[in-house]
Amino acid sequence: MLGTNHSKNIKMKTIYVDIGNSTLKAVEKTDYKWEVICQCSIRSIQEFFDILEKESSKFELILSSVRRDVVKMLKDRFPSLQLKEIHTGLIPGFNLDYKTPDTLGIDRYLACLGASVTTNENVIVVDAGTACTIDIMTSDKIFRGGVIMPGLQTIHLAMIDYLPELPHVEKSVPDHWPGKSTRECVELGTNGTFFHSIKSFLEE
């Protein structure tokens, strides 16, 4: 139309940002798929900031984070950014069977909710990141709690830091037990421990 200010008709993009313990992922929902805008380690978060520096006025961020320090950094750096934070305070009390909802990582709840909406059954969600969580949501959409344990990479890094004389191993498990070499023993003690811990918790 003649005389229309086209700049006012530009639709703001909604970017969904997931900030974990060690990584950040930002995606945009298109008509047919999720498009990754940025995926980086928290140590390289400047990559994401560079994107916001150029186009922050075009973005609305919907944010889920387990890192309060990173959220504060984001707000301090971009005070005018339109940002909506998803946090556990938004979860109705009747959807939580958890003693300390104020310390519950919102990522755990959202992962279970995402799995739960695809089925009418109880779900168990294993999220194997820097920390590995194993959580339960029953079919009535109530989060029942679970387990937080070190992730596989965290276990490997701890071995490297505190047991430097032992060999660094790949993420594989020998097909026999017991280990017949130091390398096999370390593989069983790291990868095998991780695998059997998850298996045991699932059985329980």
Backbone as ProteinMPNN parsed JSONL, in Angstrom:
{"seq_chain_A": "MLGTNHSKNIKMKTIYVDIGNSTLKAVEKTDYKWEVICQCSIRSIQEFFDILEKESSKFELILSSVRRDVVKMLKDRFPSLQLKEIHTGLIPGFNLDYKTPDTLGIDRYLACLGASVTTNENVIVVDAGTACTIDIMTSDKIFRGGVIMPGLQTIHLAMIDYLPELPHVEKSVPDHWPGKSTRECVELGTNGTFFHSIKSFLEE", "coords_chain_A": {"N_chain_A": [[0.841, -1.193, 0.0], [0.41, 2.278, -0.701], [2.317, 4.71, 1.002], [2.665, 3.207, 3.286], [4.554, 2.301, 6.147], [6.961, 0.191, 5.741], [8.92, -0.899, 7.399], [7.749, -1.251, 9.866], [6.264, -3.449, 9.487], [7.839, -5.629, 9.503], [8.29, -8.857, 10.569], [9.108, -9.967, 13.767], [11.665, -12.254, 14.603], [11.37, -15.295, 16.372], [13.573, -16.704, 18.523], [14.726, -19.638, 19.911], [16.494, -20.442, 22.756], [18.736, -22.582, 24.285], [20.533, -22.998, 27.092], [22.982, -24.85, 28.371], [25.067, -26.62, 30.756], [27.597, -26.513, 29.594], [27.287, -25.847, 26.916], [25.71, -23.841, 24.359], [22.753, -23.504, 22.505], [21.005, -22.16, 19.82], [17.991, -21.847, 18.101], [15.711, -21.547, 15.335], [12.293, -21.801, 14.565], [11.063, -22.898, 11.597], [8.69, -23.248, 8.871], [8.844, -25.957, 8.28], [10.913, -27.172, 9.683], [13.408, -27.161, 12.35], [15.766, -24.647, 12.467], [19.167, -24.27, 12.988], [20.622, -21.578, 14.542], [22.834, -20.853, 16.038], [25.4, -22.738, 17.563], [27.4, -23.396, 20.188], [30.179, -23.63, 22.498], [30.01, -22.683, 25.973], [32.268, -21.325, 26.646], [32.892, -20.158, 24.278], [31.005, -18.219, 23.873], [30.905, -15.733, 22.788], [30.502, -15.977, 20.081], [27.727, -16.235, 19.817], [26.96, -13.812, 20.912], [27.994, -12.093, 19.003], [26.235, -12.489, 16.895], [23.886, -11.478, 17.999], [24.658, -8.835, 18.351], [24.571, -7.864, 15.763], [21.918, -8.32, 14.946], [20.042, -8.054, 17.02], [17.761, -6.465, 17.346], [15.923, -7.643, 15.744], [15.175, -9.939, 16.915], [13.307, -11.994, 19.17], [13.911, -13.559, 22.131], [13.355, -16.743, 23.47], [14.105, -18.315, 26.314], [15.786, -20.992, 27.862], [17.603, -22.03, 30.593], [20.329, -23.393, 32.496], [22.308, -22.049, 33.604], [22.782, -19.476, 35.551], [24.641, -17.45, 35.666], [25.348, -17.033, 33.006], [22.953, -16.149, 31.9], [22.671, -13.719, 33.273], [24.888, -12.398, 32.233], [24.074, -12.191, 29.585], [21.783, -10.536, 29.809], [22.941, -8.241, 30.886], [24.642, -7.481, 28.855], [22.943, -7.032, 26.705], [20.659, -5.088, 27.311], [18.265, -4.119, 26.188], [17.19, -6.168, 24.822], [14.544, -8.266, 23.738], [13.369, -10.631, 25.796], [12.246, -13.702, 26.977], [12.162, -15.708, 29.715], [12.088, -19.108, 30.463], [11.262, -20.744, 33.376], [11.356, -22.671, 36.441], [9.485, -21.613, 38.144], [7.258, -21.139, 36.649], [5.966, -23.51, 36.386], [3.091, -25.29, 37.205], [2.27, -26.192, 40.553], [1.005, -28.673, 40.932], [2.042, -30.213, 38.947], [4.455, -31.089, 39.719], [6.264, -33.431, 41.494], [8.319, -33.05, 43.566], [10.803, -32.183, 45.87], [12.36, -29.851, 45.996], [11.655, -27.598, 44.068], [12.671, -25.111, 43.374], [15.336, -25.481, 42.873], [15.364, -27.171, 40.772], [16.505, -28.029, 37.596], [15.33, -26.445, 34.745], [15.639, -27.591, 32.279], [15.495, -30.321, 32.673], [12.806, -30.778, 33.323], [11.544, -29.826, 30.971], [12.579, -31.569, 29.023], [11.427, -33.997, 29.784], [8.711, -33.304, 29.532], [8.569, -32.809, 26.799], [8.987, -35.399, 25.817], [6.823, -36.668, 26.969], [4.505, -35.601, 25.787], [4.281, -36.936, 23.443], [3.183, -39.379, 23.884], [0.871, -41.474, 25.726], [1.836, -42.762, 27.849], [3.891, -43.512, 30.781], [7.089, -41.892, 30.982], [10.647, -42.215, 30.693], [13.446, -40.236, 30.676], [16.63, -39.953, 29.388], [19.232, -37.806, 29.491], [22.157, -37.197, 28.212], [24.547, -35.257, 28.795], [26.969, -32.811, 29.743], [26.433, -33.159, 32.415], [24.693, -36.119, 33.304], [21.346, -36.832, 33.206], [18.618, -38.694, 34.478], [15.351, -39.027, 34.274], [11.905, -39.131, 35.372], [8.617, -38.891, 34.121], [5.264, -39.204, 34.735], [2.264, -40.516, 33.171], [0.275, -38.697, 33.704], [1.422, -36.281, 33.402], [3.069, -35.419, 35.463], [6.057, -34.484, 36.912], [8.396, -36.606, 38.318], [10.931, -36.698, 39.372], [14.378, -37.898, 39.636], [17.651, -38.754, 38.614], [20.877, -37.294, 38.909], [23.994, -37.369, 37.496], [27.583, -37.556, 36.81], [28.392, -36.739, 33.426], [29.546, -38.64, 30.545], [31.775, -37.485, 29.237], [32.637, -35.801, 31.268], [33.456, -37.653, 33.174], [35.628, -38.779, 31.807], [37.314, -36.526, 31.596], [37.855, -36.066, 34.286], [39.356, -38.344, 34.872], [41.596, -37.848, 33.292], [42.577, -35.519, 34.503], [43.057, -36.271, 37.219], [44.192, -38.769, 37.221], [46.644, -39.002, 35.603], [48.569, -40.789, 34.683], [47.326, -42.972, 33.646], [46.101, -44.526, 30.617], [44.569, -42.554, 28.001], [41.369, -43.133, 26.762], [39.101, -44.274, 24.165], [35.542, -43.842, 23.617], [34.363, -46.531, 24.16], [33.307, -49.884, 24.989], [34.801, -52.812, 26.145], [34.083, -56.096, 24.817], [34.173, -58.117, 26.608], [34.665, -59.371, 29.938], [36.713, -59.874, 32.79], [38.718, -56.836, 32.223], [41.654, -57.213, 30.266], [43.872, -55.752, 29.846], [45.511, -52.669, 30.73], [44.366, -50.566, 29.345], [41.885, -51.674, 28.54], [40.81, -52.063, 31.07], [40.521, -49.431, 31.964], [38.665, -48.54, 30.07], [36.465, -50.112, 30.791], [36.125, -49.135, 33.358], [35.429, -46.479, 32.979], [33.68, -45.946, 30.585], [32.21, -48.311, 30.841], [31.261, -48.13, 33.478], [29.619, -45.879, 33.232], [27.686, -46.78, 31.362], [26.581, -49.036, 32.742], [25.613, -47.802, 35.026], [23.492, -46.234, 34.056], [21.902, -48.287, 32.976], [21.305, -49.716, 35.344], [19.818, -47.822, 36.803], [17.636, -47.477, 35.104], [16.484, -50.01, 35.23], [15.776, -50.026, 37.896]], "CA_chain_A": [[0.0, 0.0, 0.0], [1.176, 3.517, -0.748], [2.402, 5.427, 2.258], [2.847, 2.302, 4.414], [5.91, 2.167, 6.667], [7.217, -1.244, 5.654], [9.783, -1.357, 8.486], [6.907, -1.658, 10.984], [5.617, -4.713, 9.16], [8.808, -6.715, 9.567], [7.947, -9.76, 11.662], [10.246, -10.282, 14.621], [11.954, -13.677, 14.678], [11.444, -15.901, 17.696], [14.706, -17.602, 18.615], [14.69, -20.451, 21.123], [17.872, -20.606, 23.209], [18.941, -23.554, 25.356], [21.862, -22.849, 27.682], [23.311, -25.949, 29.272], [26.237, -26.4, 31.602], [28.809, -26.223, 28.817], [27.003, -25.472, 25.534], [24.548, -23.012, 24.027], [22.167, -23.782, 21.194], [19.924, -21.242, 19.459], [17.322, -22.341, 16.904], [14.503, -20.864, 14.875], [11.304, -22.726, 14.003], [10.512, -22.528, 10.302], [7.46, -23.983, 8.579], [9.034, -27.393, 8.127], [11.99, -27.745, 10.496], [14.144, -26.274, 13.231], [17.011, -24.194, 11.853], [20.15, -23.886, 13.992], [21.198, -20.248, 14.359], [24.169, -20.89, 16.642], [25.687, -23.803, 18.522], [28.776, -23.14, 20.613], [30.454, -23.872, 23.911], [29.855, -21.485, 26.797], [33.549, -20.616, 26.576], [32.922, -19.424, 23.005], [29.69, -17.591, 23.774], [31.027, -14.519, 21.991], [29.907, -16.281, 18.771], [26.305, -15.901, 19.905], [26.875, -12.37, 21.145], [28.256, -11.418, 17.726], [24.987, -12.549, 16.129], [22.955, -10.537, 18.626], [25.144, -7.476, 18.086], [24.169, -7.481, 14.418], [20.493, -8.449, 14.639], [19.242, -8.214, 18.236], [16.48, -5.77, 17.207], [15.026, -8.497, 14.961], [14.961, -11.186, 17.648], [12.737, -12.199, 20.483], [14.5, -14.789, 22.634], [12.707, -17.56, 24.492], [15.333, -18.85, 26.882], [15.843, -22.005, 28.915], [19.011, -22.038, 30.998], [20.743, -23.907, 33.798], [23.444, -21.218, 33.998], [22.327, -18.14, 35.925], [25.691, -16.485, 35.353], [25.301, -16.728, 31.575], [21.754, -15.337, 31.691], [22.994, -12.373, 33.743], [25.799, -11.831, 31.248], [23.267, -11.874, 28.408], [20.939, -9.381, 30.125], [23.795, -7.066, 31.075], [25.223, -7.104, 27.566], [21.875, -6.594, 25.795], [19.546, -4.72, 28.197], [17.032, -3.827, 25.459], [16.781, -7.381, 24.107], [13.282, -8.862, 24.154], [13.752, -11.953, 26.292], [11.312, -14.39, 27.868], [12.87, -16.828, 30.313], [11.291, -20.21, 30.994], [11.879, -21.182, 34.623], [10.507, -23.609, 37.176], [8.395, -20.89, 38.781], [6.105, -21.152, 35.754], [5.367, -24.847, 36.396], [2.081, -25.444, 38.265], [2.709, -27.076, 41.632], [0.459, -30.024, 40.818], [2.805, -30.943, 37.942], [5.766, -31.415, 40.276], [6.416, -34.266, 42.68], [9.742, -32.764, 43.751], [10.905, -31.46, 47.134], [13.025, -28.547, 45.865], [11.427, -27.109, 42.704], [13.471, -23.917, 43.107], [16.663, -25.903, 42.396], [15.192, -28.077, 39.637], [16.885, -27.487, 36.293], [14.175, -26.418, 33.856], [15.916, -28.478, 31.16], [15.033, -31.675, 33.022], [11.35, -30.792, 33.194], [11.158, -29.658, 29.566], [12.906, -32.795, 28.289], [10.385, -34.981, 30.103], [7.448, -32.845, 28.958], [8.648, -33.052, 25.358], [8.792, -36.831, 25.567], [5.508, -37.087, 27.449], [3.419, -35.196, 24.904], [4.227, -37.838, 22.284], [2.632, -40.669, 24.28], [0.011, -41.467, 26.906], [2.483, -43.645, 28.811], [4.971, -42.944, 31.587], [8.329, -41.783, 30.208], [11.943, -42.014, 31.338], [14.289, -39.485, 29.754], [18.061, -39.915, 29.676], [19.867, -36.681, 28.81], [23.578, -37.444, 28.476], [25.387, -34.122, 28.459], [28.043, -32.628, 30.712], [25.834, -33.998, 33.451], [23.703, -37.06, 32.757], [20.146, -36.903, 34.033], [17.66, -39.76, 34.178], [14.169, -38.499, 34.949], [10.627, -39.802, 35.139], [7.35, -38.166, 34.124], [4.172, -40.156, 34.579], [1.326, -40.206, 32.088], [-0.551, -37.552, 34.111], [2.278, -35.104, 33.184], [3.705, -35.016, 36.713], [7.492, -34.773, 36.983], [8.579, -37.375, 39.546], [12.314, -36.658, 39.842], [15.271, -38.832, 38.964], [19.066, -38.917, 38.957], [21.894, -36.457, 38.264], [25.317, -37.966, 37.666], [28.521, -37.005, 35.827], [28.314, -37.22, 32.051], [30.69, -39.465, 30.142], [32.928, -36.622, 28.995], [33.086, -35.336, 32.579], [34.201, -38.772, 33.766], [36.91, -38.88, 31.107], [38.147, -35.387, 31.964], [38.31, -36.284, 35.657], [40.428, -39.344, 34.797], [42.782, -37.188, 32.734], [43.081, -34.549, 35.475], [43.47, -36.822, 38.498], [44.922, -40.028, 37.023], [47.304, -38.738, 34.32], [49.423, -41.893, 34.229], [46.511, -43.973, 32.96], [45.903, -44.179, 29.2], [43.324, -41.932, 27.557], [40.681, -44.16, 25.981], [37.935, -43.889, 23.386], [34.263, -44.122, 24.284], [33.908, -47.869, 23.793], [33.33, -50.842, 26.097], [35.221, -54.146, 25.683], [32.991, -57.071, 24.761], [34.44, -59.18, 27.566], [35.01, -58.943, 31.296], [37.321, -58.595, 33.147], [39.683, -56.276, 31.301], [42.92, -57.949, 30.22], [44.955, -54.78, 29.684], [45.179, -51.44, 31.458], [43.447, -49.803, 28.504], [40.559, -52.282, 28.662], [40.325, -51.815, 32.432], [40.063, -48.04, 32.017], [37.431, -48.473, 29.281], [35.397, -50.672, 31.618], [35.933, -48.293, 34.526], [34.815, -45.207, 32.586], [32.521, -46.171, 29.717], [31.403, -49.392, 31.409], [30.573, -47.591, 34.652], [28.565, -44.987, 32.751], [26.641, -47.614, 30.76], [25.918, -49.868, 33.746], [24.865, -46.936, 35.93], [22.225, -45.92, 33.386], [21.139, -49.543, 32.92], [20.817, -50.032, 36.683], [18.762, -46.869, 37.18], [16.457, -47.784, 34.288], [15.864, -51.217, 35.787], [15.17, -49.669, 39.193]], "C_chain_A": [[0.874, 1.239, 0.0], [1.16, 4.174, 0.623], [2.596, 4.54, 3.476], [4.307, 2.272, 4.839], [6.24, 0.682, 6.748], [8.071, -1.75, 6.805], [8.966, -1.821, 9.693], [6.249, -3.004, 10.742], [6.574, -5.895, 9.169], [8.504, -7.581, 10.791], [9.196, -10.108, 12.458], [10.419, -11.796, 14.699], [11.958, -14.141, 16.135], [12.567, -16.926, 17.68], [14.633, -18.322, 19.962], [16.124, -20.785, 21.518], [17.91, -21.569, 24.396], [20.377, -23.413, 25.849], [22.064, -23.962, 28.69], [24.53, -25.615, 30.11], [27.452, -25.973, 30.796], [28.543, -25.787, 27.384], [25.761, -24.588, 25.437], [24.066, -23.398, 22.637], [20.998, -22.838, 20.975], [19.32, -21.712, 18.142], [16.107, -21.488, 16.59], [13.574, -21.891, 14.266], [10.807, -22.159, 12.682], [9.26, -23.358, 10.057], [7.651, -25.496, 8.631], [10.089, -27.998, 9.048], [12.539, -26.69, 11.457], [15.466, -25.926, 12.56], [17.959, -23.712, 12.95], [20.748, -22.531, 13.629], [22.63, -20.214, 14.878], [24.259, -22.089, 17.574], [27.157, -23.662, 18.906], [28.941, -23.527, 22.076], [30.261, -22.57, 24.68], [31.139, -20.662, 26.76], [33.661, -19.781, 25.303], [31.631, -18.646, 22.783], [29.723, -16.282, 22.983], [30.465, -14.732, 20.588], [28.43, -15.896, 18.749], [26.116, -14.404, 20.102], [27.099, -11.595, 19.85], [26.997, -11.398, 16.856], [23.986, -11.54, 16.68], [23.366, -9.093, 18.378], [24.623, -6.969, 16.744], [22.656, -7.403, 14.259], [19.599, -8.53, 15.861], [17.87, -7.542, 18.13], [15.452, -6.597, 16.444], [14.608, -9.751, 15.723], [14.123, -10.999, 18.898], [13.292, -13.535, 20.963], [13.578, -15.444, 23.651], [13.791, -18.461, 25.035], [15.07, -19.893, 27.964], [17.304, -22.152, 29.299], [19.202, -22.693, 32.356], [21.921, -23.095, 34.34], [22.971, -19.794, 34.286], [23.369, -17.077, 35.562], [25.659, -16.077, 33.892], [24.072, -15.866, 31.252], [22.01, -13.897, 32.135], [23.913, -11.662, 32.752], [25.034, -11.372, 30.009], [22.422, -10.62, 28.637], [21.762, -8.11, 30.278], [24.327, -6.549, 29.742], [24.179, -6.519, 26.624], [20.626, -6.216, 26.604], [18.232, -4.472, 27.473], [16.5, -5.054, 24.696], [15.454, -7.905, 24.642], [13.536, -10.319, 24.526], [12.679, -12.481, 27.237], [12.015, -15.639, 28.396], [11.89, -17.859, 30.866], [11.987, -20.717, 32.25], [10.868, -22.023, 35.406], [9.36, -22.917, 37.9], [7.131, -20.853, 37.937], [5.377, -22.5, 35.755], [4.328, -24.926, 37.516], [2.539, -26.473, 39.3], [2.212, -28.5, 41.492], [1.155, -30.846, 39.728], [4.184, -31.366, 38.443], [5.624, -32.285, 41.524], [7.895, -34.216, 43.034], [9.884, -31.843, 44.961], [11.481, -30.054, 46.989], [12.864, -28.012, 44.442], [12.261, -25.881, 42.352], [14.875, -24.26, 42.617], [16.581, -26.869, 41.215], [15.608, -27.396, 38.34], [15.715, -27.578, 35.325], [14.372, -27.336, 32.657], [15.414, -29.893, 31.431], [13.523, -31.791, 32.845], [10.925, -30.723, 31.729], [11.453, -30.901, 28.739], [11.848, -33.868, 28.533], [9.045, -34.583, 29.482], [7.433, -33.085, 27.453], [8.428, -34.499, 25.003], [7.365, -37.253, 25.9], [4.383, -36.738, 26.485], [3.308, -36.087, 23.662], [3.563, -39.168, 22.613], [1.701, -40.488, 25.469], [0.586, -42.33, 28.017], [3.431, -42.851, 29.719], [6.23, -42.874, 30.724], [9.522, -41.667, 31.151], [12.836, -41.355, 30.303], [15.73, -39.502, 30.254], [18.666, -38.8, 28.833], [21.354, -36.724, 29.16], [24.426, -36.298, 27.964], [26.57, -34.031, 29.396], [27.68, -33.324, 32.019], [24.859, -34.935, 32.752], [22.534, -37.119, 33.726], [19.246, -38.026, 33.538], [16.407, -39.426, 34.966], [12.891, -39.195, 34.5], [9.502, -38.766, 35.115], [6.252, -39.181, 33.873], [3.157, -39.64, 33.566], [0.4, -39.041, 32.424], [0.233, -36.24, 34.053], [2.845, -34.538, 34.486], [5.166, -35.448, 36.699], [7.783, -35.403, 38.338], [10.014, -37.356, 40.077], [13.178, -37.679, 39.121], [16.676, -38.827, 39.519], [19.881, -37.855, 38.221], [23.246, -37.094, 38.551], [26.275, -37.368, 36.638], [28.285, -37.586, 34.442], [29.588, -37.95, 31.67], [31.934, -38.621, 29.906], [33.504, -36.095, 30.314], [33.902, -36.412, 33.289], [35.584, -38.885, 33.135], [37.849, -37.745, 31.505], [38.682, -35.522, 33.386], [39.451, -37.298, 35.689], [41.72, -38.703, 34.294], [43.418, -36.26, 33.769], [43.709, -35.214, 36.697], [44.261, -38.123, 38.379], [45.706, -39.955, 35.709], [48.176, -39.873, 33.804], [48.645, -42.982, 33.498], [46.284, -43.553, 31.509], [44.572, -43.477, 28.958], [42.652, -42.897, 26.59], [39.522, -43.565, 25.202], [36.668, -44.283, 24.133], [33.692, -45.453, 23.785], [34.059, -48.781, 25.002], [33.783, -52.191, 25.551], [34.061, -55.135, 25.721], [33.223, -58.251, 25.698], [34.782, -58.561, 28.917], [35.682, -60.103, 32.011], [38.265, -58.082, 32.066], [41.017, -57.0, 31.4], [44.108, -57.048, 29.92], [44.551, -53.535, 30.447], [44.192, -50.601, 30.665], [42.025, -50.357, 28.617], [39.967, -52.027, 30.047], [39.815, -50.386, 32.586], [38.774, -47.882, 31.223], [36.25, -49.005, 30.08], [35.076, -49.748, 32.797], [35.298, -46.949, 34.217], [33.535, -45.455, 31.793], [31.598, -47.239, 30.285], [30.619, -48.921, 32.623], [29.395, -46.719, 34.245], [27.388, -45.801, 32.216], [25.866, -48.39, 31.834], [25.154, -49.037, 34.76], [23.497, -46.608, 35.322], [21.331, -47.15, 33.358], [20.522, -49.886, 34.281], [19.677, -49.117, 37.094], [17.483, -47.125, 36.37], [15.723, -49.006, 34.832], [15.155, -50.911, 37.102], [13.873, -48.888, 39.002]], "O_chain_A": [[1.94, 1.262, 0.615], [0.14, 4.195, 1.311], [2.684, 5.048, 4.594], [5.2, 2.222, 3.993], [5.851, -0.001, 7.695], [7.967, -2.922, 7.166], [9.417, -2.674, 10.457], [5.738, -3.629, 11.67], [6.18, -7.025, 8.881], [8.469, -7.083, 11.916], [10.217, -10.497, 11.891], [9.443, -12.532, 14.843], [12.485, -13.46, 17.014], [12.525, -17.895, 16.922], [14.497, -17.693, 21.011], [16.881, -21.342, 20.722], [17.199, -21.383, 25.383], [21.324, -23.677, 25.107], [21.405, -24.011, 29.729], [24.968, -24.466, 30.163], [28.251, -25.16, 31.26], [29.478, -25.39, 26.688], [24.894, -24.594, 26.31], [24.86, -23.593, 21.717], [20.112, -22.722, 21.821], [20.044, -21.952, 17.175], [15.554, -20.806, 17.453], [14.02, -22.766, 13.524], [10.209, -21.084, 12.64], [8.818, -24.093, 10.941], [6.728, -26.231, 8.984], [10.155, -29.22, 9.181], [12.191, -25.512, 11.392], [16.201, -26.816, 12.133], [17.599, -22.847, 13.749], [21.308, -22.358, 12.546], [23.52, -19.633, 14.256], [23.307, -22.41, 18.285], [28.045, -23.79, 18.063], [27.962, -23.725, 22.795], [30.34, -21.484, 24.105], [31.094, -19.434, 26.834], [34.425, -18.817, 25.248], [31.211, -18.439, 21.644], [28.68, -15.785, 22.558], [29.999, -13.78, 19.962], [27.945, -15.306, 17.783], [25.212, -13.804, 19.52], [26.469, -10.562, 19.623], [26.725, -10.414, 16.167], [23.32, -10.834, 15.922], [22.51, -8.223, 18.212], [24.277, -5.795, 16.604], [22.149, -6.543, 13.538], [18.482, -9.036, 15.754], [16.914, -7.997, 18.757], [14.258, -6.302, 16.483], [13.788, -10.532, 15.241], [14.217, -9.984, 19.588], [13.156, -14.542, 20.268], [13.083, -14.793, 24.571], [14.342, -19.284, 24.304], [14.243, -19.697, 28.855], [18.155, -22.373, 28.438], [18.361, -22.571, 33.247], [22.466, -23.409, 35.398], [22.784, -19.0, 33.364], [23.024, -15.953, 35.198], [25.91, -14.918, 33.562], [24.15, -14.958, 30.425], [21.61, -12.957, 31.448], [23.738, -10.477, 32.467], [25.306, -10.307, 29.456], [22.349, -9.747, 27.772], [21.341, -7.034, 29.854], [24.446, -5.342, 29.529], [24.48, -5.62, 25.838], [19.638, -6.95, 26.584], [17.171, -4.602, 28.084], [15.48, -4.972, 24.011], [15.257, -7.982, 25.855], [13.877, -11.137, 23.672], [12.261, -11.798, 28.172], [12.412, -16.515, 27.627], [10.986, -17.529, 31.633], [13.163, -21.079, 32.207], [9.684, -22.072, 35.071], [8.365, -23.56, 38.236], [6.05, -20.569, 38.451], [4.291, -22.617, 35.187], [4.657, -24.653, 38.671], [3.123, -27.498, 38.952], [2.904, -29.44, 41.882], [0.892, -32.042, 39.595], [4.982, -31.93, 37.694], [4.947, -31.914, 42.482], [8.632, -35.183, 42.84], [9.174, -30.843, 45.071], [11.137, -29.161, 47.764], [13.835, -27.976, 43.686], [12.532, -25.628, 41.178], [15.538, -23.419, 42.01], [17.606, -27.332, 40.715], [15.121, -26.312, 38.02], [15.168, -28.659, 35.106], [13.398, -27.812, 32.075], [14.962, -30.581, 30.516], [13.023, -32.77, 32.292], [10.05, -31.473, 31.297], [10.675, -31.257, 27.853], [11.426, -34.561, 27.606], [8.325, -35.437, 28.962], [6.422, -33.509, 26.894], [7.767, -34.81, 24.012], [6.772, -38.082, 25.21], [3.412, -37.486, 26.37], [2.333, -35.991, 22.916], [3.392, -40.005, 21.727], [1.743, -39.458, 26.142], [-0.088, -42.601, 29.01], [3.731, -41.685, 29.464], [6.419, -43.703, 29.834], [9.428, -41.106, 32.243], [12.972, -41.851, 29.184], [16.015, -39.118, 31.389], [18.616, -38.847, 27.604], [21.758, -36.339, 30.257], [24.956, -36.345, 26.854], [27.12, -35.053, 29.805], [28.509, -33.987, 32.641], [24.272, -34.583, 31.73], [22.702, -37.414, 34.909], [19.132, -38.272, 32.337], [16.398, -39.529, 36.193], [12.811, -39.763, 33.411], [9.438, -37.882, 35.969], [6.308, -39.935, 32.901], [3.194, -38.478, 33.162], [-0.2, -38.454, 31.523], [-0.212, -35.218, 34.576], [3.073, -33.334, 34.602], [5.476, -36.622, 36.5], [7.468, -34.827, 39.38], [10.286, -37.94, 41.126], [12.762, -38.256, 38.117], [16.88, -38.888, 40.732], [19.615, -37.552, 37.058], [23.6, -37.33, 39.706], [25.826, -36.732, 35.684], [28.011, -38.777, 34.298], [30.588, -37.888, 32.384], [33.028, -38.997, 30.327], [34.72, -35.961, 30.454], [34.913, -36.118, 33.926], [36.583, -39.062, 33.83], [39.039, -37.968, 31.726], [39.819, -35.142, 33.665], [40.407, -37.133, 36.447], [42.803, -38.983, 34.808], [44.641, -36.214, 33.903], [44.763, -34.785, 37.165], [44.925, -38.535, 39.33], [45.465, -40.751, 34.801], [48.492, -39.919, 32.615], [49.234, -43.817, 32.811], [46.275, -42.361, 31.202], [43.576, -43.765, 29.621], [43.306, -43.424, 25.69], [39.023, -42.489, 25.532], [36.722, -44.97, 25.153], [32.679, -45.491, 23.086], [34.83, -48.499, 25.919], [33.204, -52.676, 24.579], [33.166, -55.022, 26.559], [32.543, -59.272, 25.591], [35.14, -57.387, 29.014], [35.244, -61.242, 31.844], [38.577, -58.795, 31.113], [41.456, -57.357, 32.493], [45.229, -57.531, 29.758], [43.378, -53.361, 30.778], [43.287, -49.994, 31.237], [41.071, -49.595, 28.773], [38.764, -51.802, 30.181], [38.808, -50.148, 33.252], [37.874, -47.162, 31.655], [35.164, -48.425, 30.054], [33.918, -49.597, 33.186], [34.691, -46.337, 35.096], [32.435, -45.199, 32.284], [30.374, -47.113, 30.231], [29.449, -49.268, 32.785], [28.314, -46.802, 34.828], [26.236, -45.548, 32.57], [24.635, -48.396, 31.829], [24.152, -49.499, 35.305], [22.472, -46.697, 35.999], [20.145, -47.07, 33.677], [19.363, -50.294, 34.36], [18.684, -49.57, 37.665], [16.378, -47.0, 36.898], [14.494, -49.031, 34.887], [14.088, -51.452, 37.392], [13.231, -48.508, 39.981]]}, "name": "protein", "num_of_chains": 1, "seq": "MLGTNHSKNIKMKTIYVDIGNSTLKAVEKTDYKWEVICQCSIRSIQEFFDILEKESSKFELILSSVRRDVVKMLKDRFPSLQLKEIHTGLIPGFNLDYKTPDTLGIDRYLACLGASVTTNENVIVVDAGTACTIDIMTSDKIFRGGVIMPGLQTIHLAMIDYLPELPHVEKSVPDHWPGKSTRECVELGTNGTFFHSIKSFLEE"}
